[in-house]
Each structure stands twice: as C-alpha cells, then as structure tokens.
C-alpha cells in the first residue's frame, strides 16, 4: 500500500476534479501491474494497472489507495466493474470513497462477486494524500495551502516593497514543486499590479504541470487569469487544491474566513526590521484563542532557509 500511495503522488495536481489514486497488482510475490490516475482524471489507476497485468490479474491481490469507483461515467467504465471482471482473489483498499455516488458501493460490488475485501490499510496516509479531493467532496471547496516566505521577524518585503529575493534558490525551487502539485494558485489584485507574477512552474521536467492562475479582486485580470471577488468564491473554482501566494492582505483575508487548511512557512535567516509584515489583523481578540489552532506536520532545511509546515488542528 505504501508503494501504491507513492504512485498516487505522481498525479497530484494534474487529475482535475478526480482524486489522484495509486494501484498495484501483486501475484506470486511479484508486481504484475501498477498505475496511477492520469492527467485530466482518466484513465483511472485501476484501469492502468489492469491493462498492464492483463489476464494474470485473475487470482491476484490488488492494492488501491481509494475505494474503486462504482458509478457510471461517460468517460469510462466503473473501476469496481473492471476489477470484478478481472477476478482477483483480494482487493486491499486504503480509504472509503467520500463521494456519495460510490461510498461503500464499490466495496459491496466486489464482495458480491466473491472477492475478498480488506479496508482501512494506511488510511491516515491515504487521507492526507487525498486531502484535496476530500475537501471538495466534504466541504465544497478546495484544500487551501497558504504559503508565506518571510524573514525571521515575519517580514515579507522591505519597507519600500522590494522582496526579491527573501529566500534562496533551494527554497524557491521547493515552492515551484508545490506549485506543480496544486490545481490552482491565487494572489491578490495588488500583487498582480505590483509584481506582474507569472505563477508558473519553472522546474526542468515539470513544464506540463502548470496550475490555473486566480486573482482575488474586483478588477480585470490579465489574459489567461481567472477572477474571484471574495475568498469564499473558491468554492466555484471546482478544483481539489489551491495554493495562496498573495501578500499580507490576501493571506489575512483567507485566515480571517477560516479557509486555510495548511500553512507553509519559508523562513530566511535574515532580519528586516521595519518592513512589510506577512499578516494584518486576522480577527483575534484574546491571546488564548490563538493557541491550539495549528500543529506542526513537517520541518526541514532548504539550503540556508527553513521550511515549517502546519496543518489545521481538528
């Protein structure tokens, strides 16, 4: 299952509204098929793995990171149907599909065909991998990551607005990798006017992984951009994941509205003093209310800089 989860990571940010799923087929202690959700959402991981395994899938064990879909689609057959026709001995599933069209129906179809089904294997890891898809299904909006690159004293620019570059090359490369793993990137209209950002992925080999560009504001956006007027309007984007890279006003707006699920804090070992702070008033009135909202999930050095990742506490 860990290997299947690794395969699923290859499709993150590239599968449209579909979840990025990984699938591995094992028979006689050998991997005979593997697959992950392809760009645009089709073919699904199970279809890719079954095509590779062929008739040898009969009697095999199939590991898949999300319950096989059971609802009909014009874009292809249901994966539960494909698995049933392949006649494996066992299907191991990490996580139940939160989509009401499939939830439990995929597993029941397999069981009805006499296939042994095992569930909840590495479910917590799968839940993290599928956070964007689950957020769209459960909450009607994409999973939101707020990225902030600042000095040690929380400044994102000098007093005159100059900010290139706060962090070094390694940290910037890592942030481009995060861009490649997201469906859309958002900045505020002020950032668009001041910096004319490209918001593209500039890493070798990832040129095809270009997220949608979203501007928060009421003015016309540059060609190729989309506009939303309020943070709550991200529900209309119809995507699984959103990376917010805007300035202090945009970051503050998303935090005030409780729309941030993950914080990525890139910190450079510099002090700016009188600069531009990374946040404005986020609506706290008592210090005690600030505690317990975030929990550290990752921390690492990126060259001379430091990255800390925080998830919203349950």
C-alpha positions in Angstrom: 0.0 0.0 0.0 2.9 2.3 0.7 4.1 1.8 -2.9 0.6 2.5 -4.2 0.5 5.7 -2.2 3.8 6.7 -3.7 2.4 6.1 -7.2 -0.7 8.3 -6.3 1.7 11.2 -5.6 2.6 11.3 -9.3 -0.8 12.6 -10.3 -1.4 15.1 -7.5 -2.4 18.5 -9.0 -3.0 17.0 -12.5 -6.2 15.0 -12.3 -8.8 17.7 -12.4 -11.7 17.0 -10.1 -10.8 13.3 -9.9 -8.8 12.0 -7.0 -5.2 11.0 -7.6 -5.1 7.3 -6.9 -2.4 4.6 -7.0 -2.9 0.9 -7.7 -0.5 -2.1 -7.5 -1.3 -5.7 -8.5 0.6 -8.5 -6.9 0.7 -12.2 -7.8 3.1 -14.9 -6.6 5.1 -12.2 -4.7 5.6 -10.2 -7.9 4.3 -6.9 -9.0 2.5 -7.6 -12.3 0.7 -4.2 -12.7 0.8 -0.7 -11.5 -0.9 2.5 -12.3 -1.9 6.0 -11.1 -4.6 8.4 -12.2 -3.6 10.1 -15.5 -3.7 13.8 -16.3 -7.2 15.1 -16.6 -8.5 12.3 -14.4 -8.6 9.4 -16.9 -7.7 6.6 -17.2 -8.1 5.7 -13.5 -5.3 4.0 -11.6 -7.1 0.6 -11.6 -7.6 0.7 -15.4 -3.9 1.4 -15.9 -2.7 -1.4 -13.6 -5.2 -3.9 -15.0 -4.1 -3.1 -18.6 -0.6 -3.9 -17.6 -1.4 -7.1 -15.8 -3.7 -8.5 -18.4 -5.2 -11.9 -17.7 -2.6 -12.5 -15.0 -4.7 -10.3 -12.7 -7.0 -13.3 -12.1 -6.3 -14.6 -8.6 -4.1 -11.7 -7.7 -4.1 -9.2 -4.8 -4.8 -5.6 -5.8 -3.8 -2.7 -3.6 -5.6 0.6 -4.3 -5.5 3.9 -2.3 -9.2 4.7 -2.7 -12.3 2.6 -3.0 -12.8 1.8 -6.7 -15.5 3.9 -8.2 -18.9 2.3 -8.8 -20.9 5.0 -10.5 -21.3 5.2 -14.3 -19.4 7.8 -16.3 -19.3 8.8 -19.9 -15.6 8.9 -19.7 -15.1 5.2 -18.9 -16.3 2.1 -17.1 -16.5 2.0 -13.3 -13.4 0.6 -11.7 -15.4 -1.7 -9.5 -16.7 -3.3 -12.7 -13.3 -3.6 -14.2 -11.9 -5.3 -11.0 -14.9 -7.7 -10.8 -14.3 -8.8 -14.4 -10.5 -9.3 -13.7 -11.4 -11.8 -10.9 -8.7 -11.0 -8.4 -8.7 -13.0 -5.2 -8.4 -10.0 -2.9 -8.6 -6.2 -3.1 -7.0 -4.1 -0.4 -8.3 -0.6 0.0 -6.8 2.3 1.9 -9.8 4.6 2.2 -13.5 4.6 1.5 -14.6 7.0 -1.2 -16.3 10.1 0.3 -18.3 10.6 -2.9 -21.9 9.6 -2.3 -22.1 8.1 -5.8 -19.6 5.4 -4.8 -19.3 5.4 -1.0 -19.4 1.7 0.0 -20.9 0.7 -3.3 -17.6 -0.2 -4.8 -16.6 -2.4 -2.0 -20.1 -4.1 -1.9 -19.8 -4.8 -5.7 -16.5 -6.6 -5.1 -17.8 -8.6 -2.2 -20.9 -9.6 -4.2 -18.6 -11.0 -6.8 -16.9 -13.2 -4.2 -13.8 -11.1 -4.0 -12.2 -10.7 -0.5 -12.0 -7.0 0.5 -9.7 -5.5 3.2 -10.1 -1.9 4.1 -8.5 0.9 6.2 -4.9 -0.1 5.3 -2.7 3.0 5.8 -5.9 5.0 5.9 -4.4 8.1 7.6 -1.7 8.4 4.9 -4.3 8.0 2.2 -6.5 10.7 3.8 -3.5 13.0 3.7 -2.8 12.1 0.1 -6.4 12.7 -0.9 -6.9 15.8 1.2 -7.8 18.0 -1.8 -10.4 15.6 -3.2 -11.9 15.0 0.3 -12.1 18.8 0.9 -14.0 19.4 -2.3 -16.4 16.5 -1.6 -16.9 17.1 2.2 -16.7 20.9 2.3 -17.5 22.0 -1.2 -14.2 23.9 -1.7 -10.6 23.1 -2.5 -8.0 22.3 0.2 -6.2 25.6 0.8 -2.5 25.9 1.4 -1.2 29.4 2.4 2.5 29.9 1.5 4.4 32.6 3.3 8.1 33.4 2.6 9.4 35.7 5.3 12.4 36.9 7.3 13.0 35.7 10.8 11.0 38.7 12.1 8.0 37.9 9.9 8.6 40.5 7.2 7.8 39.6 3.5 9.3 42.7 2.0 11.4 45.8 2.7 9.5 49.0 3.7 9.7 50.1 0.0 8.1 46.9 -1.1 11.2 45.2 -2.6 11.1 41.4 -1.9 13.2 39.7 -4.5 14.5 37.6 -3.0 13.7 36.9 0.6 14.6 33.2 0.4 17.3 31.4 -1.6 17.3 29.2 -4.7 16.7 25.9 -2.9 13.6 27.2 -1.1 12.3 28.8 -4.3 12.7 25.5 -6.2 10.8 23.7 -3.5 7.9 26.2 -3.8 7.8 25.6 -7.5 7.5 21.9 -6.8 4.5 22.7 -4.6 3.0 24.7 -7.5 3.4 21.7 -9.7 1.3 19.7 -7.2 -1.6 22.1 -7.0 -4.6 22.7 -9.3 -4.6 26.5 -9.0 -2.6 29.4 -7.5 -4.2 32.6 -6.1 -2.8 36.0 -5.4 -4.5 39.4 -4.8 -5.0 42.1 -7.3 -2.4 44.3 -5.6 0.3 41.6 -6.1 -0.7 41.3 -9.8 -0.5 45.1 -10.3 2.8 45.5 -8.4 4.7 42.4 -9.4 3.1 41.0 -12.6 3.8 37.5 -11.3 3.9 34.6 -13.7 2.8 32.0 -11.1 4.2 29.2 -13.4 6.3 26.2 -12.6 9.9 26.8 -13.7 11.5 23.4 -13.0 13.1 21.1 -15.5 10.8 18.2 -16.5 7.7 19.8 -15.0 6.8 22.2 -17.7 3.5 20.5 -18.3 2.4 20.9 -14.7 1.1 24.5 -14.9 -1.7 25.4 -12.4 -4.6 27.7 -13.1 -3.9 31.4 -12.2 -6.5 33.0 -10.0 -6.7 36.7 -8.9 -8.6 37.8 -5.8 -10.1 41.2 -6.5 -12.7 43.2 -8.4 -10.6 44.4 -11.3 -10.0 42.8 -14.7 -7.3 40.1 -14.6 -4.5 39.6 -17.2 -5.2 37.4 -20.1 -5.3 33.7 -19.1 -6.2 34.5 -15.5 -9.5 33.9 -13.6 -11.0 36.3 -11.1 -12.9 35.7 -7.8 -14.2 38.6 -5.7 -14.2 37.0 -2.3 -12.2 34.2 -0.6 -15.5 32.2 -0.2 -15.8 32.1 -4.0 -13.1 29.5 -4.2 -16.0 27.0 -3.9 -16.8 28.0 -7.5 -13.4 27.0 -8.9 -14.3 23.3 -9.0 -10.8 22.2 -8.2 -9.3 20.0 -5.4 -6.4 22.1 -4.3 -5.5 25.8 -4.1 -2.2 27.5 -3.2 -2.5 31.0 -1.9 0.7 33.1 -2.5 -0.7 36.6 -2.2 0.6 39.4 0.1 -0.5 40.2 3.6 -4.0 41.4 2.7 -4.8 38.2 0.8 -3.3 35.9 3.5 -5.2 37.8 6.2 -8.5 37.5 4.3 -8.2 33.7 4.0 -7.2 33.3 7.6 -10.0 35.5 8.9 -12.5 33.5 6.9 -11.2 30.2 8.3 -10.3 28.9 4.8 -6.7 27.9 5.3 -6.1 24.2 5.9 -2.3 24.2 5.7 0.5 26.7 6.3 3.8 26.5 4.5 6.3 28.9 6.2 9.6 29.5 4.4 11.9 31.4 6.7 15.1 33.1 5.6 17.9 33.7 8.2 17.6 37.5 7.9 16.1 40.3 9.9 14.4 43.2 8.1 13.1 45.3 11.0 10.8 48.0 9.6 9.4 46.1 6.6 6.1 44.8 5.4 4.6 42.2 7.8 3.3 38.9 6.5 -0.1 39.4 8.1 -2.6 42.1 9.2 -5.3 41.7 11.8 -6.8 38.2 11.5 -9.6 38.9 14.0 -8.2 37.5 17.2 -9.3 39.4 20.4 -7.7 37.2 23.1 -4.2 35.6 23.1 -5.7 32.3 24.3 -7.7 31.9 21.2 -4.5 31.7 19.1 -3.4 28.5 20.8 -4.3 25.0 19.6 -5.2 26.0 16.0 -2.2 24.6 14.2 0.0 21.5 14.6 3.4 21.0 13.0 3.5 18.3 10.4 6.9 18.8 8.7 10.1 20.8 9.2 13.2 20.8 7.1 16.2 22.9 6.0 16.2 24.1 2.4 19.7 25.3 1.8 20.2 28.3 4.1 16.4 28.6 4.7 14.0 26.7 6.9 10.5 25.3 6.0 7.8 24.6 8.5 4.5 23.1 7.6 1.5 23.3 9.8 -1.9 21.6 9.4 -5.1 23.0 10.9 -5.8 21.2 14.2 -9.0 19.1 14.3 
